[in-house]
Amino acid sequence: MIDKLDRTIPVLAGVLTPALEKVWQFDKRGVTFLRCASVALAAEEFRLRECRWPKDAVELTKAGFLKTIPLDPYASEPLRLRHTSDGLVVFSVGERKNYEGDLWDDPAMLADERKMNLHRDVEFRLWSPEFRNQAP
C-alpha cells in the first residue's frame, strides 16, 4: 500500500504549464478573428444585395445572412459593428474590454510601427466600393 502520493510536478509539465496561458490567448484571438470575418462576409453580402451597409448585426440575422450574431470571446456579448465615413467596422472589445474599433481611423497610428505591433485588438474593416483600390 502506498502511504504517500508523489506530488511533484513532472519536469515537462512544469515547463509547458506557463505556456498554456499564451496558447489559450492565441486560440481566443484566432476564434475572434474567425467570428469577425464571418460577420464581415455577411455584411458584404448584405451590401451587395441591398446596396447599403446593414444598420446593425441584428439586421444581418433578420435578412438571413447569419443564424445568430457570433459572441465576442472577450466579452460574451455579440460582436460589434460601427459605421464609418468610408465603410463599416466589425470588431471585438478585446482583452482590455474597451476597444472601439478605431485603429484605422487614425493614420498616425498606422504610420507608427511600434504602436501597430503593440496593438492587440481585433477589427475587420470593410470599405465602401468608392473607397476601395486606393493607395494607402
GIWOWO-V129478 format. One record per residue. RES is the residue in one small letter. SS is DSSP state (H for helix, E for strand, L for the rest). NEAR is the number of other ideal C-beta (glycine too) atoms within 12 Angstrom. Layout:
res=RES ss=SS near=NEAR
res=RES ss=SS near=NEAR
This chain:
res=m ss=L near=4
res=i ss=L near=5
res=d ss=L near=5
res=k ss=L near=7
res=l ss=L near=7
res=d ss=L near=8
res=r ss=L near=6
res=t ss=L near=9
res=i ss=L near=12
res=p ss=L near=11
res=v ss=H near=9
res=l ss=H near=9
res=a ss=H near=12
res=g ss=H near=12
res=v ss=H near=11
res=l ss=H near=14
res=t ss=H near=15
res=p ss=H near=12
res=a ss=H near=14
res=l ss=H near=14
res=e ss=H near=12
res=k ss=H near=13
res=v ss=H near=14
res=w ss=H near=16
res=q ss=H near=18
res=f ss=H near=17
res=d ss=H near=15
res=k ss=H near=25
res=r ss=H near=23
res=g ss=H near=17
res=v ss=H near=22
res=t ss=H near=34
res=f ss=H near=27
res=l ss=H near=21
res=r ss=H near=33
res=c ss=H near=40
res=a ss=H near=24
res=s ss=H near=26
res=v ss=H near=45
res=a ss=H near=35
res=l ss=H near=22
res=a ss=H near=37
res=a ss=H near=40
res=e ss=H near=28
res=e ss=H near=20
res=f ss=H near=31
res=r ss=H near=27
res=l ss=H near=17
res=r ss=H near=17
res=e ss=H near=19
res=c ss=L near=10
res=r ss=L near=18
res=w ss=L near=35
res=p ss=L near=34
res=k ss=L near=18
res=d ss=L near=23
res=a ss=H near=36
res=v ss=H near=20
res=e ss=H near=24
res=l ss=H near=34
res=t ss=H near=20
res=k ss=H near=18
res=a ss=L near=23
res=g ss=L near=15
res=f ss=L near=26
res=l ss=L near=28
res=k ss=L near=14
res=t ss=L near=18
res=i ss=L near=27
res=p ss=L near=33
res=l ss=E near=22
res=d ss=E near=33
res=p ss=L near=28
res=y ss=L near=27
res=a ss=L near=23
res=s ss=L near=13
res=e ss=E near=16
res=p ss=E near=25
res=l ss=L near=42
res=r ss=E near=36
res=l ss=E near=36
res=r ss=E near=32
res=h ss=E near=22
res=t ss=E near=24
res=s ss=L near=14
res=d ss=L near=19
res=g ss=E near=29
res=l ss=E near=37
res=v ss=E near=33
res=v ss=E near=41
res=f ss=E near=37
res=s ss=L near=42
res=v ss=L near=27
res=g ss=L near=29
res=e ss=L near=22
res=r ss=L near=15
res=k ss=L near=16
res=n ss=L near=15
res=y ss=L near=26
res=e ss=L near=21
res=g ss=L near=31
res=d ss=L near=21
res=l ss=H near=28
res=w ss=H near=29
res=d ss=H near=20
res=d ss=L near=15
res=p ss=H near=13
res=a ss=H near=12
res=m ss=H near=18
res=l ss=H near=18
res=a ss=H near=12
res=d ss=L near=14
res=e ss=H near=11
res=r ss=H near=10
res=k ss=H near=16
res=m ss=H near=17
res=n ss=H near=10
res=l ss=H near=13
res=h ss=L near=21
res=r ss=L near=22
res=d ss=L near=31
res=v ss=L near=36
res=e ss=E near=34
res=f ss=E near=33
res=r ss=E near=30
res=l ss=E near=34
res=w ss=E near=23
res=s ss=L near=21
res=p ss=H near=16
res=e ss=H near=10
res=f ss=H near=17
res=r ss=L near=14
res=n ss=L near=9
res=q ss=L near=10
res=a ss=L near=5
res=p ss=L near=9
